[in-house]
Amino acid sequence: MLVKSEHVSTQCRVLVRSIVVALDVLLLDGLDVCVEVRELVEFVRRQALKAKFDVEVDDRRASRKVVRVLERFGNGIVPENGDLTRVLEYLGIQSWAECNKEVKFLEGEIGQECLTAEKREVGFLSSLMAFMIYCRCTLFVIVDNAPIRQSDDVSCISDLIRCLNPDDLRCPITLEIMIDPVTISTGHTYDRSSIMKWFKSGNHTCPKTGERLISVDLVPNLAVKRIIKQIFLENRIPFVETGGRNHDIQRLAGAGSVTAEQVMTLLAYFLVGRLMGGMTEEQHKAAYEIRLLTKTSVFNRSCLVEADAIPPLLNLISSSNPAAQENAIAALMNLSKYSKSKRMMIESGGLNLIVGVLNEGLRIEARQYAAGTLFYLASVEEYRKMIGKVPDAIPSLMELVKDGPDRAKKKALVSIFSLIMNPENLWRVLAAGFVPLLVNLLTSSQREDLITDSLAILATLAEKLDGTMAIMSAGTLPVISEVLGSLNSQAAKEYCVSLLLALCINDGADVVPLLVKSPSLMVSLYSLLTDGTPRASKKASSLIRILHAFNEKSSSGLMASALPPEQFIHVW
């Protein structure tokens, strides 16, 4: 609002002058209007002539200061802290949390702008957001990240949730709880992915009413989304953001303008300097800021890697302070998504340190982030082999799967899945007795993503004969057949059929007789022929042929054994 004040003032003046001109040329004498209307028109014209819409002197001074600071940033010059402080004081921003709230607001505005075709304001908003991020990182010592004035809002939402029918939060097309609710021109709300599929199929009507749409523009329904997120939070279910908006923010937030790029470059070196030479509390705060900055932006990660942030972060993960260790390993996990950082972590001797946190992290969250870091490192075949050779790596991941919370289980499972792409690691996982642990997870977990990951690992293990033997020894077959009929995820169904097919190929003599005894299995397989993915359908078809061939062979054998011996003609 501050930096737009001059623009808004000008627009208001243009509007009022247009009103004056319109009223001047309005031929009232030719209109059949009463005296009161004529007097009112004249009154409005006189008032419009008096209107000035000047910007407040203090607003103009503060706005120009912001512009000057942005110009210095754009030229790669670090501004004076006093200039930044005076701007924040004028805006009434007095704490880290209030500054962060402004960052989040600007991030949301960038997201809204990315939904438009022109995106004219993205660069401007990115510069302002970079300005506020720099202030947040450099001016505030204490991270008071408690929610600001949100308790009343959350309380109201909780009261509203209790009055809602959960079906109102389901997409009318898929009947699933919406993740990214959007409203179309008829006023009805749908999940973004499902209504986009509807439109791409050539439909230009409202699915609920059948009304033909003049426009297919989608408006984010932020109120409904906030309610859904609160429901997920209260039920301890992770809310996974989807949709193009987040991808646009991720792509543009760090490099939406030249100024934003320069700010992040300067800030990266500032934070690395704090990590290397700051007091203990300054180091901890720098790690937390890096954790936030690297969470969504590829550009931010590249700047921090170029500023050599990895070695001091690796040093910090050995800290005896639980929060500092967690922030440092979370920052490393985010950085490990950037290709160049993987090599730097390995060459800096970080692998054993990361496995050390995985094994003995001070908090379960730190161990969870260490597992995530190994997942990204394992995307490189050479590092996949190196991780497998670290004695504690695979056992520690298995320990997380066994006793960790759901989020930790998830990260450990995907890390193991990545590691077993290497044959030596596959044998290590089998030797460590991981199969019974996966079977237990299939029967005990209520989360379909964990079941999907478990099935993916089992399907990969089953491709090897030793893996098939381990799976059969664990009594997995009845569990898999039962799970297939209860799955909703297409990916999970595909992994399940892949697993059954691999078992049949490697150990058909023992597996097939057991499968043909499961009547529900054939129902599930035939359902996949029509409703599954192309790959799942193809594998289901192959499995059905194997089962039918066994039945036909068995039936022929029974018929032959039922004939009396004298009916056979023996040719000598």
C-alpha positions as CSV (number, residue, x, y, z in Angstrom):
1,M,0.0,0.0,0.0
2,L,2.8,2.4,0.9
3,V,4.8,2.1,-2.4
4,K,1.5,2.2,-4.5
5,S,0.2,5.3,-2.7
6,E,1.4,7.7,-5.4
7,H,-0.1,5.5,-8.2
8,V,-3.4,5.2,-6.4
9,S,-3.5,9.0,-5.8
10,T,-2.9,9.7,-9.5
11,Q,-5.7,7.2,-10.5
12,C,-8.1,8.8,-8.1
13,R,-7.4,12.3,-9.5
14,V,-7.9,11.0,-13.1
15,L,-11.2,9.4,-12.0
16,V,-12.5,12.5,-10.4
17,R,-11.5,14.7,-13.3
18,S,-13.3,12.4,-15.6
19,I,-16.4,12.8,-13.4
20,V,-16.1,16.6,-13.6
21,V,-15.8,16.5,-17.4
22,A,-18.8,14.1,-17.7
23,L,-21.0,16.3,-15.6
24,D,-19.8,19.5,-17.4
25,V,-20.9,18.1,-20.8
26,L,-24.1,16.6,-19.4
27,L,-27.0,18.4,-21.0
28,L,-29.4,18.6,-18.1
29,D,-31.7,20.9,-20.0
30,G,-32.5,18.2,-22.5
31,L,-33.3,15.7,-19.7
32,D,-36.6,15.4,-17.9
33,V,-35.3,15.5,-14.3
34,C,-36.5,17.2,-11.2
35,V,-34.9,20.2,-9.5
36,E,-33.5,18.0,-6.7
37,V,-31.5,15.9,-9.2
38,R,-30.2,19.0,-10.9
39,E,-29.0,20.3,-7.5
40,L,-27.4,17.0,-6.7
41,V,-25.5,16.9,-10.0
42,E,-24.2,20.4,-9.4
43,F,-23.2,19.6,-5.8
44,V,-21.2,16.5,-7.0
45,R,-19.5,18.6,-9.7
46,R,-18.4,21.3,-7.2
47,Q,-17.1,18.7,-4.7
48,A,-15.2,16.8,-7.4
49,L,-13.5,20.1,-8.4
50,K,-12.3,20.6,-4.8
51,A,-11.0,17.0,-4.4
52,K,-7.2,16.8,-4.4
53,F,-6.2,13.3,-3.3
54,D,-2.7,14.2,-2.3
55,V,-0.4,11.6,-0.7
56,E,0.6,12.3,2.9
57,V,4.0,13.8,3.2
58,D,5.2,11.1,5.5
59,D,3.9,8.4,3.2
60,R,5.7,10.0,0.2
61,R,8.9,10.2,2.2
62,A,8.8,6.6,3.3
63,S,7.8,5.3,-0.1
64,R,10.7,7.1,-1.7
65,K,13.0,5.6,0.9
66,V,11.8,2.1,0.0
67,V,12.4,2.8,-3.7
68,R,16.0,4.0,-3.0
69,V,16.7,0.9,-0.9
70,L,15.4,-1.3,-3.8
71,E,17.6,0.6,-6.2
72,R,20.7,0.0,-4.0
73,F,19.8,-3.7,-3.8
74,G,19.5,-3.8,-7.6
75,N,23.0,-2.4,-8.0
76,G,24.4,-5.0,-5.6
77,I,24.9,-2.6,-2.7
78,V,24.0,-3.4,0.9
79,P,21.8,-0.7,2.3
80,E,22.2,0.9,5.7
81,N,20.4,-0.9,8.5
82,G,19.1,2.4,9.7
83,D,17.2,3.0,6.5
84,L,15.6,-0.5,6.7
85,T,14.8,0.1,10.4
86,R,13.1,3.4,9.7
87,V,10.9,1.9,7.0
88,L,9.8,-0.9,9.3
89,E,9.1,1.5,12.2
90,Y,6.9,3.6,9.9
91,L,5.0,0.5,8.8
92,G,4.6,-0.6,12.5
93,I,6.6,-3.8,12.0
94,Q,8.3,-4.5,15.3
95,S,9.1,-8.2,15.4
96,W,10.3,-11.1,13.4
97,A,6.8,-12.6,13.3
98,E,5.2,-9.4,12.0
99,C,7.9,-9.1,9.3
100,N,7.3,-12.8,8.3
101,K,3.6,-12.1,8.1
102,E,4.3,-9.5,5.5
103,V,6.5,-11.9,3.6
104,K,3.7,-14.5,3.6
105,F,1.2,-11.9,2.4
106,L,3.4,-10.8,-0.5
107,E,4.0,-14.5,-1.4
108,G,0.3,-14.9,-1.6
109,E,-0.1,-11.9,-3.8
110,I,2.6,-13.3,-6.1
111,G,0.6,-16.5,-6.2
112,Q,-2.6,-14.7,-7.2
113,E,-0.7,-12.7,-9.8
114,C,0.6,-15.9,-11.3
115,L,-3.0,-17.0,-11.9
116,T,-3.5,-14.1,-14.3
117,A,-2.4,-14.2,-17.9
118,E,-0.2,-11.0,-17.9
119,K,1.6,-11.3,-14.5
120,R,2.7,-7.7,-14.8
121,E,3.2,-7.2,-11.0
122,V,5.3,-10.3,-10.3
123,G,8.6,-8.5,-10.6
124,F,7.5,-5.6,-8.4
125,L,6.0,-7.9,-5.8
126,S,9.1,-10.2,-5.8
127,S,11.3,-7.1,-5.1
128,L,9.1,-6.1,-2.2
129,M,9.1,-9.6,-0.8
130,A,12.9,-9.8,-1.1
131,F,13.1,-6.5,0.7
132,M,11.0,-7.9,3.6
133,I,13.0,-11.2,3.7
134,Y,16.3,-9.3,4.0
135,C,14.8,-7.2,6.8
136,R,13.6,-10.4,8.6
137,C,16.9,-12.1,8.4
138,T,19.2,-9.1,9.3
139,L,17.3,-6.9,11.7
140,F,15.7,-9.3,14.2
141,V,17.6,-11.3,16.6
142,I,14.8,-13.3,18.2
143,V,12.5,-15.5,16.1
144,D,9.1,-15.1,17.8
145,N,7.3,-17.4,15.4
146,A,4.2,-17.8,17.5
147,P,1.0,-17.0,15.4
148,I,0.2,-13.3,15.4
149,R,-3.4,-12.4,16.3
150,Q,-4.7,-15.7,14.9
151,S,-6.2,-17.4,17.9
152,D,-9.5,-15.7,17.4
153,D,-9.6,-16.7,13.7
154,V,-8.6,-20.3,14.5
155,S,-11.2,-20.5,17.2
156,C,-13.9,-19.2,14.8
157,I,-12.9,-21.7,12.2
158,S,-13.0,-24.6,14.8
159,D,-16.5,-23.5,15.8
160,L,-17.5,-23.4,12.1
161,I,-16.0,-26.9,11.4
162,R,-18.3,-28.4,14.1
163,C,-21.3,-27.0,12.3
164,L,-20.3,-28.2,8.9
165,N,-21.3,-31.2,7.0
166,P,-18.0,-32.9,5.8
167,D,-19.8,-33.6,2.4
168,D,-19.8,-29.9,1.8
169,L,-16.0,-30.0,1.5
170,R,-16.0,-32.7,-1.1
171,C,-15.6,-32.0,-4.8
172,P,-18.9,-32.7,-6.6
173,I,-17.0,-34.4,-9.4
174,T,-14.7,-36.8,-7.5
175,L,-16.5,-36.8,-4.1
176,E,-13.1,-36.5,-2.5
177,I,-12.1,-33.9,0.1
178,M,-10.8,-30.9,-1.9
179,I,-7.2,-29.9,-1.7
180,D,-7.2,-26.8,-4.0
181,P,-10.8,-25.6,-4.0
182,V,-11.7,-23.1,-6.8
183,T,-15.0,-21.5,-7.7
184,I,-16.4,-21.1,-11.2
185,S,-18.7,-18.5,-12.6
186,T,-21.9,-20.3,-11.4
187,G,-20.7,-19.9,-7.8
188,H,-20.1,-23.7,-7.3
189,T,-16.8,-24.9,-5.9
190,Y,-14.7,-27.8,-7.2
191,D,-11.2,-29.2,-6.7
192,R,-8.9,-27.5,-9.3
193,S,-7.5,-30.7,-10.8
194,S,-11.0,-32.3,-11.4
195,I,-12.6,-29.2,-12.9
196,M,-9.6,-28.6,-15.1
197,K,-10.0,-32.2,-16.4
198,W,-13.7,-31.5,-17.0
199,F,-12.9,-28.4,-19.1
200,K,-10.1,-30.1,-21.0
201,S,-12.5,-32.8,-22.0
202,G,-14.4,-30.2,-24.0
203,N,-17.1,-29.5,-21.4
204,H,-18.0,-25.8,-21.0
205,T,-20.9,-26.3,-18.5
206,C,-21.1,-26.4,-14.7
207,P,-21.0,-30.1,-13.8
208,K,-23.5,-29.6,-10.9
209,T,-26.1,-27.5,-12.6
210,G,-25.5,-28.1,-16.3
211,E,-25.5,-24.4,-16.9
212,R,-23.4,-23.2,-19.9
213,L,-20.4,-21.1,-18.7
214,I,-19.6,-17.8,-20.3
215,S,-16.1,-17.9,-18.7
216,V,-14.0,-20.8,-17.5
217,D,-11.9,-18.6,-15.2
218,L,-11.1,-20.3,-11.8
219,V,-11.1,-18.2,-8.6
220,P,-9.3,-19.8,-5.6
221,N,-11.7,-20.3,-2.7
222,L,-9.3,-19.4,0.1
223,A,-12.0,-19.6,2.8
224,V,-12.9,-23.2,2.1
225,K,-9.2,-24.1,1.7
226,R,-8.5,-22.6,5.1
227,I,-11.3,-24.6,6.7
228,I,-10.0,-27.9,5.1
229,K,-6.5,-27.2,6.2
230,Q,-7.7,-26.6,9.8
231,I,-9.6,-29.9,9.7
232,F,-6.4,-31.7,8.5
233,L,-4.4,-30.0,11.2
234,E,-6.9,-31.0,14.0
235,N,-6.8,-34.6,12.8
236,R,-3.0,-34.6,12.4
237,I,-3.2,-35.4,8.7
238,P,-0.5,-33.7,6.5
239,F,-2.0,-31.3,4.0
240,V,-0.3,-31.6,0.7
241,E,-0.4,-28.4,-1.4
242,T,-1.1,-29.0,-5.1
243,G,-1.8,-27.0,-8.2
244,G,0.0,-24.7,-10.5
245,R,0.0,-21.8,-8.1
246,N,2.6,-23.3,-5.8
247,H,4.8,-24.3,-8.7
248,D,4.6,-20.7,-10.0
249,I,5.6,-19.4,-6.5
250,Q,8.4,-21.9,-6.3
251,R,9.7,-20.9,-9.7
252,L,9.4,-17.1,-9.4
253,A,9.6,-16.1,-5.7
254,G,13.4,-16.2,-5.6
255,A,14.1,-14.7,-9.0
256,G,11.1,-12.7,-10.0
257,S,13.2,-9.6,-10.6
258,V,16.8,-8.5,-10.9
259,T,16.4,-6.8,-7.5
260,A,15.2,-10.0,-5.9
261,E,18.2,-11.9,-7.3
262,Q,20.6,-9.3,-6.0
263,V,18.9,-9.3,-2.5
264,M,19.2,-13.1,-2.3
265,T,22.8,-13.1,-3.4
266,L,23.7,-10.5,-0.7
267,L,21.6,-12.3,1.9
268,A,23.2,-15.7,1.2
269,Y,26.7,-14.4,2.0
270,F,25.3,-12.6,5.1
271,L,23.8,-15.8,6.5
272,V,26.8,-17.9,5.7
273,G,29.0,-15.3,7.4
274,R,26.8,-15.6,10.5
275,L,27.0,-19.4,10.4
276,M,30.8,-19.3,10.3
277,G,31.6,-16.4,12.6
278,G,28.5,-15.4,14.5
279,M,27.7,-16.0,18.1
280,T,25.9,-19.2,19.0
281,E,22.4,-17.7,18.8
282,E,23.3,-15.9,15.6
283,Q,24.4,-19.2,14.1
284,H,21.1,-20.9,15.2
285,K,19.0,-18.1,13.7
286,A,21.0,-18.2,10.4
287,A,20.3,-21.9,10.1
288,Y,16.6,-21.4,10.7
289,E,16.5,-18.6,8.1
290,I,18.3,-20.8,5.5
291,R,15.9,-23.6,6.3
292,L,13.0,-21.3,5.4
293,L,14.6,-19.8,2.3
294,T,15.5,-23.2,0.8
295,K,12.2,-24.7,1.4
296,T,10.5,-23.6,-1.9
297,S,12.9,-21.7,-4.1
298,V,15.4,-23.3,-6.4
299,F,17.1,-20.0,-6.9
300,N,17.6,-19.5,-3.1
301,R,19.2,-22.9,-2.9
302,S,21.6,-22.1,-5.7
303,C,22.6,-18.8,-4.1
304,L,23.3,-20.5,-0.7
305,V,25.3,-23.3,-2.3
306,E,27.4,-20.7,-4.2
307,A,27.9,-18.9,-0.9
308,D,29.4,-22.2,0.5
309,A,26.6,-22.7,3.1
310,I,27.0,-26.5,3.2
311,P,30.3,-26.9,5.3
312,P,29.1,-24.7,8.2
313,L,25.7,-26.4,8.2
314,L,27.4,-29.8,8.4
315,N,29.3,-28.6,11.4
316,L,26.1,-27.4,13.0
317,I,24.3,-30.8,12.8
318,S,26.7,-32.1,15.5
319,S,25.3,-29.4,17.8
320,S,24.1,-30.4,21.3
321,N,21.2,-27.9,20.8
322,P,18.2,-29.9,19.5
323,A,16.6,-26.9,17.7
324,A,19.9,-25.9,16.0
325,Q,20.5,-29.5,14.9
326,E,17.0,-29.8,13.5
327,N,17.3,-26.5,11.6
328,A,20.7,-27.4,10.1
329,I,19.7,-30.9,8.9
330,A,16.4,-29.5,7.5
331,A,18.3,-26.9,5.6
332,L,20.7,-29.5,4.3
333,M,17.7,-31.7,3.2
334,N,16.3,-28.7,1.2
335,L,19.7,-27.9,-0.3
336,S,20.2,-31.6,-1.3
337,K,17.4,-31.1,-3.8
338,Y,19.9,-29.0,-5.8
339,S,22.2,-31.1,-8.0
340,K,25.4,-29.3,-7.2
341,S,24.9,-29.5,-3.5
342,K,24.9,-33.3,-3.5
343,R,28.6,-33.5,-4.6
344,M,29.5,-30.8,-2.1
345,M,28.0,-32.7,0.8
346,I,29.8,-35.9,-0.1
347,E,33.1,-34.2,-0.7
348,S,32.8,-32.3,2.6
349,G,32.6,-35.6,4.5
350,G,28.9,-35.0,5.2
351,L,27.6,-38.6,4.6
352,N,28.7,-40.0,7.9
353,L,27.5,-36.9,9.8
354,I,24.1,-37.2,8.2
355,V,23.9,-40.9,9.0
356,G,24.9,-40.0,12.5
357,V,21.9,-37.7,12.9
358,L,19.7,-40.4,11.3
359,N,20.9,-42.8,14.0
360,E,21.2,-40.6,17.1
361,G,19.4,-37.3,16.3
362,L,18.3,-35.4,19.4
363,R,14.8,-35.1,18.0
364,I,12.7,-37.4,15.9
365,E,12.3,-34.5,13.4
366,A,16.1,-34.3,13.0
367,R,16.2,-38.0,12.2
368,Q,13.4,-37.6,9.8
369,Y,15.1,-34.8,7.9
370,A,18.3,-36.9,7.8
371,A,16.3,-39.7,6.1
372,G,15.0,-37.2,3.6
373,T,18.5,-35.9,2.9
374,L,19.7,-39.5,2.1
375,F,16.8,-39.9,-0.3
376,Y,17.9,-37.0,-2.4
377,L,21.6,-38.1,-2.2
378,A,20.6,-41.6,-3.3
379,S,19.3,-40.2,-6.6
380,V,22.9,-40.4,-7.7
381,E,24.0,-44.0,-8.4
382,E,27.5,-43.5,-7.0
383,Y,26.2,-42.0,-3.8
384,R,23.6,-44.8,-3.5
385,K,26.4,-47.3,-3.3
386,M,28.3,-45.2,-0.7
387,I,25.2,-44.8,1.5
388,G,24.6,-48.6,1.5
389,K,28.2,-49.2,2.7
390,V,27.7,-47.0,5.8
391,P,27.0,-49.6,8.5
392,D,24.3,-47.7,10.3
393,A,22.4,-46.3,7.3
394,I,19.9,-49.1,6.4
395,P,19.4,-50.3,10.0
396,S,18.6,-46.7,11.1
397,L,16.1,-46.2,8.3
398,M,14.4,-49.5,9.3
399,E,14.3,-48.3,12.8
400,L,12.4,-45.2,11.7
401,V,10.0,-47.3,9.7
402,K,9.4,-49.4,12.8
403,D,9.0,-46.8,15.5
404,G,8.9,-43.4,13.9
405,P,5.8,-41.2,13.4
406,D,4.1,-41.3,10.0
407,R,6.1,-38.5,8.5
408,A,9.3,-40.2,9.5
409,K,8.1,-43.5,8.2
410,K,7.3,-41.9,4.9
411,K,10.8,-40.4,4.5
412,A,12.5,-43.6,5.5
413,L,10.5,-45.7,3.1
414,V,11.2,-43.5,0.1
415,S,14.9,-43.5,1.0
416,I,15.0,-47.3,1.2
417,F,13.1,-47.5,-2.1
418,S,15.8,-45.3,-3.7
419,L,18.6,-47.3,-2.2
420,I,17.4,-50.7,-3.4
421,M,17.8,-49.6,-7.0
422,N,21.3,-50.7,-6.3
423,P,21.5,-54.6,-6.2
424,E,24.0,-54.7,-3.3
425,N,21.6,-52.6,-1.2
426,L,18.7,-54.8,-2.1
427,W,20.6,-57.8,-0.6
428,R,21.4,-55.7,2.5
429,V,17.7,-54.8,3.0
430,L,16.7,-58.5,2.7
431,A,19.4,-59.6,5.0
432,A,18.4,-57.0,7.6
433,G,14.9,-58.6,7.7
434,F,13.0,-55.7,6.2
435,V,10.2,-57.7,4.6
436,P,8.3,-58.6,7.9
437,L,8.4,-54.9,8.8
438,L,6.8,-54.0,5.5
439,V,4.1,-56.7,6.0
440,N,3.3,-55.3,9.4
441,L,3.0,-51.8,8.0
442,L,0.5,-53.1,5.3
443,T,-1.8,-54.5,8.0
444,S,-1.4,-51.7,10.6
445,S,-1.2,-48.4,8.8
446,Q,-4.3,-46.4,7.8
447,R,-2.4,-44.1,5.5
448,E,-2.6,-45.1,1.9
449,D,0.7,-43.3,1.0
450,L,2.6,-45.5,3.4
451,I,0.9,-48.6,2.0
452,T,1.7,-47.5,-1.5
453,D,5.4,-47.0,-0.6
454,S,5.5,-50.4,1.1
455,L,4.0,-52.1,-1.9
456,A,6.5,-50.3,-4.2
457,I,9.4,-51.6,-2.1
458,L,8.0,-55.2,-2.0
459,A,7.4,-55.2,-5.8
460,T,11.0,-54.2,-6.4
461,L,12.3,-56.9,-4.0
462,A,10.1,-59.5,-5.6
463,E,11.8,-59.0,-8.9
464,K,14.7,-61.0,-7.5
465,L,14.4,-64.7,-6.6
466,D,15.8,-64.1,-3.1
467,G,13.2,-61.3,-2.6
468,T,10.4,-63.6,-3.6
469,M,11.5,-66.2,-1.2
470,A,11.7,-63.7,1.7
471,I,8.2,-62.4,0.8
472,M,6.7,-65.9,0.7
473,S,8.5,-66.8,4.0
474,A,6.9,-63.9,5.7
475,G,3.4,-65.1,4.8
476,T,2.7,-62.0,2.8
477,L,0.5,-63.4,0.0
478,P,-2.9,-63.4,1.9
479,V,-2.2,-59.8,3.0
480,I,-1.5,-58.6,-0.5
481,S,-4.6,-60.2,-1.9
482,E,-6.7,-58.6,0.8
483,V,-5.0,-55.2,0.4
484,L,-5.6,-55.1,-3.3
485,G,-9.4,-55.1,-2.9
486,S,-9.3,-52.2,-0.4
487,L,-7.0,-49.8,-2.2
488,N,-8.2,-46.5,-3.7
489,S,-4.9,-45.3,-5.1
490,Q,-4.2,-46.2,-8.7
491,A,-0.4,-46.2,-8.0
492,A,-0.9,-48.6,-5.0
493,K,-3.0,-51.0,-7.2
494,E,-0.4,-51.0,-9.9
495,Y,2.4,-51.8,-7.4
496,C,0.2,-54.5,-5.9
497,V,-0.4,-56.2,-9.2
498,S,3.3,-55.9,-10.1
499,L,4.2,-57.6,-6.9
500,L,1.8,-60.5,-7.4
501,L,3.0,-60.9,-11.0
502,A,6.7,-61.0,-10.0
503,L,5.9,-63.6,-7.3
504,C,4.1,-65.8,-9.9
505,I,7.0,-65.5,-12.3
506,N,9.7,-66.4,-9.7
507,D,7.7,-68.9,-7.6
508,G,4.7,-69.9,-9.6
509,A,4.4,-73.4,-8.3
510,D,3.8,-72.1,-4.7
511,V,2.1,-68.8,-5.5
512,V,-0.4,-69.6,-8.2
513,P,-2.3,-72.3,-6.3
514,L,-2.8,-70.0,-3.4
515,L,-4.0,-67.1,-5.6
516,V,-6.6,-69.1,-7.4
517,K,-8.2,-69.8,-4.0
518,S,-9.0,-66.1,-3.5
519,P,-12.3,-65.3,-5.3
520,S,-12.0,-61.6,-4.4
521,L,-8.7,-61.4,-6.2
522,M,-10.2,-62.1,-9.7
523,V,-12.8,-59.4,-9.1
524,S,-10.1,-56.8,-8.3
525,L,-8.1,-57.9,-11.3
526,Y,-11.0,-57.6,-13.7
527,S,-11.8,-54.2,-12.3
528,L,-8.3,-53.1,-13.1
529,L,-8.7,-54.1,-16.7
530,T,-11.2,-51.3,-17.2
531,D,-10.5,-48.8,-14.4
532,G,-6.7,-49.1,-13.9
533,T,-3.8,-47.3,-15.4
534,P,-2.5,-48.7,-18.8
535,R,0.4,-50.4,-17.0
536,A,-1.8,-51.8,-14.2
537,S,-4.3,-53.1,-16.8
538,K,-1.6,-54.8,-18.8
539,K,-0.1,-56.5,-15.7
540,A,-3.6,-57.5,-14.5
541,S,-4.3,-59.1,-17.8
542,S,-1.0,-61.1,-17.6
543,L,-1.9,-62.2,-14.1
544,I,-5.4,-63.3,-15.1
545,R,-3.9,-65.4,-18.0
546,I,-1.6,-67.1,-15.6
547,L,-4.4,-67.9,-13.2
548,H,-6.7,-69.1,-16.0
549,A,-4.0,-71.3,-17.4
550,F,-3.5,-73.0,-14.0
551,N,-7.3,-73.5,-13.7
552,E,-7.5,-75.1,-17.1
553,K,-4.6,-77.3,-16.4
554,S,-6.0,-78.4,-13.1
555,S,-9.4,-79.1,-14.7
556,S,-7.9,-81.2,-17.4
557,G,-5.9,-83.1,-14.8
558,L,-9.0,-83.8,-12.7
559,M,-11.0,-85.0,-15.8
560,A,-8.2,-87.3,-16.8
561,S,-7.8,-88.8,-13.3
562,A,-11.6,-89.4,-13.2
563,L,-11.6,-91.7,-16.2
564,P,-11.4,-95.4,-15.6
565,P,-8.1,-97.0,-16.7
566,E,-9.7,-99.2,-19.3
567,Q,-10.9,-96.3,-21.3
568,F,-7.3,-95.3,-22.1
569,I,-5.8,-96.6,-25.4
570,H,-2.2,-97.5,-24.9
571,V,0.0,-97.5,-28.0
572,W,3.1,-99.6,-27.7
